[in-house]
Amino acid sequence: MLTTEFRTGSPNWIDLGSPDPALVATFYGDIFGWAFVSAGPDAGGYAFFQKDGKNVAALGPLTEEGAHSAWTTYFKTDDIQETARQVVEGGGAVRAEPMDVMGEGWMAQFTDPQGTPFAVWQPGKTKGLEKTSEDNTLLWVELHVQDPVSALAFYKGLFGWRSEEMPAPGMTYRVLSVEEGDQQDASFGGVAPLQAGQHKARWMPYFAVADADDIARAVEEGGGSVLIPAADVPEVGRIAWLADPCGAEFAVLKPNPRQA
């Protein structure tokens, strides 16, 4: 389960790049109850989504030419320069070189060998998200990619992740965990092959919710769209795939009691 006791390779930050930050700030505030708090006059429009005064995500304007609205998952690194070197060595690409973010930490953005965007955060004063794995916070991240086996080899080289295969309808699902600790307790995400009709490799964030059906209705009422209606997944919970009004995709999960 994802916690805020971040270890190497843990998802420790998530942010949304959007062409209309004001619109989506209102949207996510309505569906998740998040407050929208500016990071300050020198932050270039970057701001935090907060729950109970704690950072649970962030939002900023699109900065890359040709970029589309999307959530980006960041993983904890202890040596961002070495991680950047290993990304290139492993066949990936650097989209944004490592940079110091006003003493709060170091960030860099990459693309893996199959074209999936992701990022890393080396903590400074800011360790990462301040709330996870409770209602309306990040619970899980999921990689959808054409070749899961080679993707696992790439990310294991960066972060030392472990994986465990689970049977799933029509595919093999692989549960990811960080290198240290009990494998189930240290799990934070999964890897699935792209399915029919899916063409874009991506990291999909899952936010925990009290009622996936209610959130799906609120998304449609707020101008977003339902990509996959809420449905039960055995031994996991009730899941829906959604998109905000600018097209950024995300998922929600009402976990089974034993998963929470």
Secondary structure, 3 states (H helix, E strand, C coil): CCCCCCCCCCEEEEEEEECCHHHHHHHHHHHHCCEEEECCCCCCCCEEEEECCEEEEEEEECCCCCCCCEEEEEEECCCHHHHHHHHHHCCCEEEEEEEECCCCEEEEEEECCCCCEEEEEEECCCCCCCCCCCCCCEEEEEEEECCHHHHHHHHHHHHCCEEEEEEECCEEEEEEECCCCCCCCCEEEEEEECCCCCCCCEEEEEEECCCHHHHHHHHHHCCCEEEEEEEEECCCEEEEEEECCCCCEEEEEEECHHHC
